[in-house]
């Protein structure tokens, strides 16, 4: 069960119902939003977060020492916040505070990665 934007009224509804409870428009089954700007941001942020965890595993097993994982994680979280902010433009969206928290987390993680990278280079 996923939450999707209704093509008729643009409200967020469950895709399991088959049609929008607000306007009655039939929801297309199995469609993905990867072709929208928000969907592309979600895909890029997911890829960055996965890459960062792979780099963290490399660091954990001491194969290589790099702080790029932290930088990628911060960038991925920040881009996830950007994709969420597209939904926050809707006046009925209830997660506006969540978007700000995601932004702050992304910036803090990225800044921490930069600090550790500079400390390691010095």
MARKOLKE-594765 format. One record per residue: y, x, z of N, C-alpha, C, O in turn; residue number from 1. Coordinates in steps of 0.05 Angstrom, whole numbers, plus 5000, padded with zeros to 4 digits. Example, Ala and Ser with C-alpha at 12.3 -4.5 7.8 and 13.67 -1.06 7.14 Angstrom:
+------+------+------+------+------+------+------+------+------+------+------+------+-----+
|   nY |   nX |   nZ |  caY |  caX |  caZ |   cY |   cX |   cZ |   oY |   oX |   oZ |   n |
+------+------+------+------+------+------+------+------+------+------+------+------+-----+
| 4886 | 5264 | 5156 | 4910 | 5246 | 5156 | 4934 | 5264 | 5156 | 4934 | 5285 | 5169 |   1 |
| 4955 | 5257 | 5142 | 4979 | 5273 | 5143 | 5001 | 5258 | 5157 | 5023 | 5268 | 5161 |   2 |
+------+------+------+------+------+------+------+------+------+------+------+------+-----+
END
This chain:
+------+------+------+------+------+------+------+------+------+------+------+------+-----+
|   nY |   nX |   nZ |  caY |  caX |  caZ |   cY |   cX |   cZ |   oY |   oX |   oZ |   n |
+------+------+------+------+------+------+------+------+------+------+------+------+-----+
| 4977 | 5017 | 5000 | 5000 | 5000 | 5000 | 5025 | 5018 | 5000 | 5029 | 5034 | 5018 |   1 |
| 5041 | 5014 | 4980 | 5066 | 5030 | 4978 | 5090 | 5011 | 4976 | 5088 | 4988 | 4968 |   2 |
| 5112 | 5022 | 4984 | 5137 | 5007 | 4982 | 5151 | 5015 | 4956 | 5154 | 5039 | 4950 |   3 |
| 5159 | 4995 | 4940 | 5171 | 5000 | 4914 | 5197 | 4984 | 4912 | 5201 | 4965 | 4928 |   4 |
| 5214 | 4992 | 4894 | 5238 | 4977 | 4888 | 5231 | 4954 | 4869 | 5219 | 4958 | 4849 |   5 |
| 5240 | 4930 | 4877 | 5236 | 4907 | 4859 | 5254 | 4910 | 4835 | 5277 | 4915 | 4838 |   6 |
| 5243 | 4906 | 4811 | 5260 | 4909 | 4787 | 5280 | 4886 | 4784 | 5299 | 4888 | 4769 |   7 |
| 5275 | 4864 | 4798 | 5293 | 4841 | 4796 | 5316 | 4842 | 4815 | 5339 | 4841 | 4806 |   8 |
| 5310 | 4845 | 4841 | 5332 | 4844 | 4861 | 5338 | 4871 | 4873 | 5356 | 4874 | 4889 |   9 |
| 5322 | 4892 | 4866 | 5327 | 4920 | 4875 | 5322 | 4924 | 4904 | 5330 | 4944 | 4915 |  10 |
| 5308 | 4905 | 4918 | 5302 | 4909 | 4946 | 5275 | 4922 | 4948 | 5259 | 4921 | 4930 |  11 |
| 5270 | 4935 | 4970 | 5245 | 4950 | 4975 | 5224 | 4930 | 4985 | 5228 | 4916 | 5005 |  12 |
| 5202 | 4928 | 4970 | 5180 | 4909 | 4977 | 5154 | 4923 | 4975 | 5152 | 4945 | 4963 |  13 |
| 5133 | 4911 | 4986 | 5106 | 4922 | 4984 | 5094 | 4916 | 4957 | 5098 | 4894 | 4946 |  14 |
| 5081 | 4936 | 4945 | 5069 | 4932 | 4918 | 5043 | 4917 | 4920 | 5032 | 4909 | 4899 |  15 |
| 5032 | 4912 | 4944 | 5006 | 4899 | 4946 | 5008 | 4869 | 4942 | 4988 | 4855 | 4937 |  16 |
| 5032 | 4857 | 4944 | 5035 | 4828 | 4942 | 5033 | 4819 | 4913 | 5026 | 4795 | 4908 |  17 |
| 5040 | 4836 | 4894 | 5039 | 4827 | 4866 | 5065 | 4816 | 4856 | 5072 | 4818 | 4832 |  18 |
| 5081 | 4803 | 4873 | 5107 | 4794 | 4865 | 5126 | 4795 | 4889 | 5118 | 4795 | 4912 |  19 |
| 5152 | 4797 | 4882 | 5173 | 4801 | 4903 | 5176 | 4776 | 4919 | 5179 | 4754 | 4908 |  20 |
| 5176 | 4778 | 4946 | 5180 | 4755 | 4963 | 5209 | 4745 | 4963 | 5214 | 4723 | 4971 |  21 |
| 5227 | 4762 | 4954 | 5256 | 4755 | 4953 | 5263 | 4739 | 4928 | 5276 | 4718 | 4930 |  22 |
| 5256 | 4750 | 4905 | 5265 | 4737 | 4880 | 5242 | 4725 | 4864 | 5246 | 4711 | 4844 |  23 |
| 5216 | 4732 | 4870 | 5193 | 4721 | 4856 | 5185 | 4737 | 4831 | 5167 | 4729 | 4818 |  24 |
| 5199 | 4758 | 4825 | 5193 | 4774 | 4801 | 5166 | 4788 | 4805 | 5159 | 4798 | 4826 |  25 |
| 5150 | 4788 | 4783 | 5123 | 4800 | 4784 | 5127 | 4830 | 4784 | 5142 | 4841 | 4768 |  26 |
| 5113 | 4844 | 4802 | 5114 | 4873 | 4804 | 5092 | 4884 | 4786 | 5069 | 4874 | 4786 |  27 |
| 5099 | 4905 | 4771 | 5079 | 4918 | 4754 | 5060 | 4934 | 4771 | 5069 | 4950 | 4788 |  28 |
| 5035 | 4931 | 4767 | 5015 | 4946 | 4782 | 5011 | 4974 | 4771 | 5010 | 4977 | 4746 |  29 |
| 5009 | 4993 | 4788 | 5003 | 5020 | 4780 | 5026 | 5036 | 4768 | 5021 | 5058 | 4757 |  30 |
| 5050 | 5026 | 4769 | 5072 | 5042 | 4757 | 5082 | 5062 | 4777 | 5081 | 5058 | 4801 |  31 |
| 5091 | 5084 | 4767 | 5101 | 5105 | 4785 | 5130 | 5109 | 4778 | 5139 | 5103 | 4756 |  32 |
| 5144 | 5120 | 4797 | 5173 | 5124 | 4793 | 5179 | 5154 | 4787 | 5201 | 5163 | 4791 |  33 |
| 5159 | 5168 | 4776 | 5164 | 5197 | 4770 | 5184 | 5200 | 4747 | 5194 | 5222 | 4743 |  34 |
| 5189 | 5179 | 4731 | 5208 | 5182 | 4709 | 5236 | 5176 | 4717 | 5254 | 5177 | 4700 |  35 |
| 5241 | 5170 | 4742 | 5268 | 5164 | 4752 | 5279 | 5190 | 4765 | 5263 | 5207 | 4773 |  36 |
| 5305 | 5193 | 4767 | 5316 | 5216 | 4781 | 5306 | 5219 | 4810 | 5300 | 5241 | 4819 |  37 |
| 5304 | 5197 | 4824 | 5293 | 5197 | 4851 | 5265 | 5207 | 4852 | 5257 | 5222 | 4869 |  38 |
| 5249 | 5197 | 4833 | 5221 | 5205 | 4831 | 5217 | 5235 | 4825 | 5200 | 5248 | 4836 |  39 |
| 5234 | 5245 | 4808 | 5233 | 5274 | 4801 | 5241 | 5291 | 4826 | 5229 | 5311 | 4831 |  40 |
| 5261 | 5282 | 4841 | 5269 | 5296 | 4865 | 5246 | 5296 | 4885 | 5241 | 5316 | 4898 |  41 |
| 5232 | 5273 | 4888 | 5209 | 5272 | 4906 | 5187 | 5291 | 4897 | 5175 | 5305 | 4914 |  42 |
| 5182 | 5293 | 4871 | 5162 | 5310 | 4860 | 5169 | 5340 | 4865 | 5152 | 5355 | 4873 |  43 |
| 5194 | 5347 | 4860 | 5203 | 5375 | 4864 | 5202 | 5382 | 4894 | 5192 | 5403 | 4901 |  44 |
| 5211 | 5364 | 4911 | 5211 | 5369 | 4940 | 5182 | 5372 | 4950 | 5177 | 5389 | 4967 |  45 |
| 5164 | 5355 | 4940 | 5136 | 5357 | 4948 | 5124 | 5384 | 4940 | 5109 | 5396 | 4955 |  46 |
| 5130 | 5392 | 4915 | 5120 | 5418 | 4905 | 5130 | 5441 | 4922 | 5116 | 5460 | 4928 |  47 |
| 5156 | 5440 | 4929 | 5167 | 5462 | 4946 | 5155 | 5463 | 4973 | 5149 | 5484 | 4984 |  48 |
| 5150 | 5439 | 4985 | 5138 | 5438 | 5011 | 5109 | 5449 | 5011 | 5101 | 5463 | 5028 |  49 |
| 5094 | 5441 | 4990 | 5066 | 5451 | 4987 | 5066 | 5482 | 4983 | 5051 | 5496 | 4995 |  50 |
| 5085 | 5492 | 4966 | 5086 | 5521 | 4962 | 5094 | 5535 | 4988 | 5084 | 5557 | 4993 |  51 |
| 5111 | 5523 | 5004 | 5119 | 5536 | 5029 | 5095 | 5538 | 5048 | 5092 | 5558 | 5061 |  52 |
| 5078 | 5518 | 5049 | 5055 | 5519 | 5067 | 5035 | 5539 | 5057 | 5022 | 5553 | 5073 |  53 |
| 5032 | 5542 | 5031 | 5015 | 5563 | 5020 | 5025 | 5591 | 5029 | 5010 | 5608 | 5037 |  54 |
| 5051 | 5595 | 5026 | 5063 | 5621 | 5035 | 5060 | 5625 | 5065 | 5056 | 5647 | 5074 |  55 |
| 5063 | 5604 | 5080 | 5059 | 5606 | 5109 | 5030 | 5615 | 5116 | 5026 | 5631 | 5134 |  56 |
| 5011 | 5604 | 5101 | 4983 | 5613 | 5105 | 4980 | 5642 | 5098 | 4965 | 5657 | 5111 |  57 |
| 4993 | 5651 | 5076 | 4992 | 5679 | 5069 | 5003 | 5697 | 5091 | 4992 | 5717 | 5098 |  58 |
| 5025 | 5688 | 5103 | 5037 | 5703 | 5125 | 5019 | 5702 | 5150 | 5017 | 5722 | 5164 |  59 |
| 5007 | 5679 | 5155 | 4990 | 5676 | 5179 | 4966 | 5695 | 5178 | 4959 | 5707 | 5198 |  60 |
| 4954 | 5698 | 5155 | 4931 | 5715 | 5152 | 4939 | 5744 | 5146 | 4922 | 5761 | 5139 |  61 |
| 4965 | 5750 | 5148 | 4977 | 5776 | 5146 | 4970 | 5790 | 5119 | 4966 | 5814 | 5118 |  62 |
| 4968 | 5774 | 5098 | 4964 | 5785 | 5072 | 4990 | 5798 | 5062 | 4990 | 5819 | 5049 |  63 |
| 5012 | 5784 | 5067 | 5038 | 5795 | 5060 | 5058 | 5784 | 5079 | 5054 | 5763 | 5092 |  64 |
| 5080 | 5798 | 5082 | 5101 | 5788 | 5100 | 5125 | 5779 | 5083 | 5138 | 5795 | 5070 |  65 |
| 5130 | 5754 | 5084 | 5152 | 5743 | 5068 | 5163 | 5719 | 5083 | 5149 | 5705 | 5097 |  66 |
| 5189 | 5714 | 5080 | 5202 | 5691 | 5092 | 5209 | 5671 | 5071 | 5225 | 5653 | 5076 |  67 |
| 5198 | 5674 | 5047 | 5204 | 5656 | 5026 | 5193 | 5628 | 5032 | 5204 | 5608 | 5024 |  68 |
| 5171 | 5627 | 5047 | 5160 | 5601 | 5055 | 5180 | 5584 | 5070 | 5182 | 5560 | 5065 |  69 |
| 5195 | 5596 | 5089 | 5215 | 5582 | 5103 | 5238 | 5572 | 5085 | 5249 | 5550 | 5089 |  70 |
| 5245 | 5589 | 5066 | 5266 | 5581 | 5048 | 5257 | 5558 | 5030 | 5272 | 5539 | 5026 |  71 |
| 5233 | 5559 | 5020 | 5222 | 5538 | 5004 | 5219 | 5512 | 5020 | 5225 | 5490 | 5010 |  72 |
| 5210 | 5514 | 5045 | 5208 | 5490 | 5062 | 5235 | 5478 | 5066 | 5238 | 5453 | 5064 |  73 |
| 5255 | 5494 | 5073 | 5282 | 5483 | 5077 | 5293 | 5469 | 5052 | 5304 | 5448 | 5053 |  74 |
| 5288 | 5482 | 5029 | 5298 | 5470 | 5003 | 5283 | 5444 | 4997 | 5294 | 5425 | 4988 |  75 |
| 5256 | 5444 | 5003 | 5240 | 5420 | 4998 | 5248 | 5397 | 5016 | 5251 | 5374 | 5006 |  76 |
| 5253 | 5403 | 5041 | 5261 | 5381 | 5059 | 5289 | 5371 | 5052 | 5294 | 5347 | 5053 |  77 |
| 5307 | 5389 | 5044 | 5334 | 5381 | 5036 | 5332 | 5363 | 5011 | 5346 | 5342 | 5010 |  78 |
| 5316 | 5371 | 4991 | 5313 | 5354 | 4967 | 5300 | 5327 | 4973 | 5306 | 5307 | 4960 |  79 |
| 5282 | 5327 | 4993 | 5271 | 5302 | 5001 | 5293 | 5283 | 5013 | 5293 | 5259 | 5008 |  80 |
| 5311 | 5295 | 5028 | 5334 | 5280 | 5038 | 5351 | 5269 | 5016 | 5362 | 5247 | 5017 |  81 |
| 5355 | 5285 | 4995 | 5371 | 5276 | 4972 | 5358 | 5252 | 4958 | 5371 | 5233 | 4951 |  82 |
| 5331 | 5254 | 4955 | 5317 | 5232 | 4943 | 5319 | 5207 | 4960 | 5321 | 5184 | 4950 |  83 |
| 5317 | 5210 | 4987 | 5320 | 5187 | 5005 | 5348 | 5176 | 5004 | 5352 | 5152 | 5008 |  84 |
| 5368 | 5193 | 5000 | 5395 | 5183 | 5000 | 5401 | 5164 | 4976 | 5419 | 5147 | 4978 |  85 |
| 5385 | 5167 | 4955 | 5388 | 5148 | 4933 | 5381 | 5120 | 4942 | 5393 | 5101 | 4933 |  86 |
| 5361 | 5117 | 4959 | 5354 | 5091 | 4970 | 5374 | 5082 | 4991 | 5378 | 5058 | 4995 |  87 |
| 5386 | 5101 | 5004 | 5405 | 5094 | 5025 | 5431 | 5082 | 5014 | 5447 | 5071 | 5030 |  88 |
| 5435 | 5084 | 4988 | 5459 | 5072 | 4976 | 5457 | 5041 | 4977 | 5478 | 5028 | 4976 |  89 |
| 5433 | 5031 | 4979 | 5429 | 5002 | 4981 | 5439 | 4992 | 5008 | 5432 | 5004 | 5028 |  90 |
| 5455 | 4971 | 5008 | 5466 | 4962 | 5034 | 5445 | 4951 | 5053 | 5450 | 4950 | 5077 |  91 |
| 5422 | 4944 | 5043 | 5401 | 4933 | 5060 | 5382 | 4955 | 5071 | 5363 | 4949 | 5086 |  92 |
| 5386 | 4979 | 5062 | 5367 | 5001 | 5070 | 5372 | 5008 | 5100 | 5395 | 5012 | 5108 |  93 |
| 5351 | 5009 | 5116 | 5354 | 5013 | 5144 | 5351 | 5042 | 5153 | 5353 | 5048 | 5177 |  94 |
| 5345 | 5060 | 5134 | 5339 | 5088 | 5142 | 5362 | 5107 | 5138 | 5358 | 5131 | 5133 |  95 |
| 5387 | 5098 | 5140 | 5410 | 5115 | 5135 | 5411 | 5139 | 5155 | 5419 | 5161 | 5147 |  96 |
| 5405 | 5134 | 5180 | 5405 | 5155 | 5200 | 5383 | 5176 | 5194 | 5386 | 5200 | 5198 |  97 |
| 5360 | 5166 | 5184 | 5338 | 5183 | 5177 | 5346 | 5203 | 5156 | 5338 | 5226 | 5156 |  98 |
| 5362 | 5194 | 5136 | 5371 | 5211 | 5114 | 5387 | 5234 | 5125 | 5384 | 5257 | 5117 |  99 |
| 5405 | 5228 | 5144 | 5422 | 5249 | 5156 | 5405 | 5269 | 5171 | 5410 | 5293 | 5170 | 100 |
| 5385 | 5260 | 5186 | 5367 | 5277 | 5201 | 5352 | 5296 | 5182 | 5349 | 5319 | 5187 | 101 |
| 5343 | 5285 | 5159 | 5328 | 5301 | 5139 | 5346 | 5322 | 5128 | 5338 | 5345 | 5125 | 102 |
| 5371 | 5315 | 5121 | 5390 | 5335 | 5111 | 5394 | 5358 | 5131 | 5392 | 5381 | 5124 | 103 |
| 5399 | 5351 | 5156 | 5404 | 5371 | 5177 | 5379 | 5389 | 5180 | 5382 | 5413 | 5183 | 104 |
| 5356 | 5377 | 5181 | 5331 | 5393 | 5184 | 5328 | 5412 | 5161 | 5321 | 5435 | 5165 | 105 |
| 5333 | 5403 | 5136 | 5330 | 5420 | 5113 | 5349 | 5444 | 5114 | 5342 | 5467 | 5109 | 106 |
| 5374 | 5439 | 5122 | 5394 | 5460 | 5123 | 5387 | 5480 | 5146 | 5389 | 5504 | 5142 | 107 |
| 5378 | 5470 | 5169 | 5371 | 5487 | 5191 | 5347 | 5505 | 5184 | 5346 | 5528 | 5190 | 108 |
| 5326 | 5493 | 5172 | 5302 | 5508 | 5165 | 5310 | 5530 | 5144 | 5301 | 5552 | 5146 | 109 |
| 5326 | 5522 | 5124 | 5334 | 5542 | 5104 | 5351 | 5564 | 5116 | 5346 | 5588 | 5110 | 110 |
| 5369 | 5557 | 5134 | 5386 | 5577 | 5147 | 5369 | 5596 | 5164 | 5374 | 5620 | 5165 | 111 |
| 5350 | 5585 | 5178 | 5332 | 5601 | 5195 | 5316 | 5621 | 5178 | 5313 | 5644 | 5185 | 112 |
| 5307 | 5611 | 5155 | 5292 | 5629 | 5136 | 5310 | 5652 | 5127 | 5301 | 5674 | 5124 | 113 |
| 5335 | 5646 | 5121 | 5354 | 5667 | 5112 | 5359 | 5687 | 5134 | 5359 | 5711 | 5129 | 114 |
| 5362 | 5677 | 5159 | 5367 | 5695 | 5181 | 5344 | 5714 | 5185 | 5347 | 5738 | 5188 | 115 |
| 5319 | 5703 | 5185 | 5296 | 5721 | 5188 | 5292 | 5740 | 5165 | 5283 | 5762 | 5169 | 116 |
| 5299 | 5731 | 5141 | 5297 | 5749 | 5117 | 5317 | 5772 | 5120 | 5310 | 5795 | 5115 | 117 |
| 5342 | 5766 | 5129 | 5362 | 5787 | 5132 | 5354 | 5806 | 5155 | 5357 | 5830 | 5152 | 118 |
| 5343 | 5795 | 5177 | 5334 | 5812 | 5199 | 5311 | 5830 | 5190 | 5310 | 5853 | 5199 | 119 |
| 5294 | 5820 | 5173 | 5271 | 5837 | 5164 | 5281 | 5858 | 5145 | 5269 | 5880 | 5145 | 120 |
| 5301 | 5853 | 5129 | 5311 | 5872 | 5110 | 5328 | 5894 | 5124 | 5330 | 5916 | 5114 | 121 |
| 5339 | 5887 | 5146 | 5357 | 5907 | 5160 | 5341 | 5927 | 5176 | 5353 | 5945 | 5189 | 122 |
+------+------+------+------+------+------+------+------+------+------+------+------+-----+
END
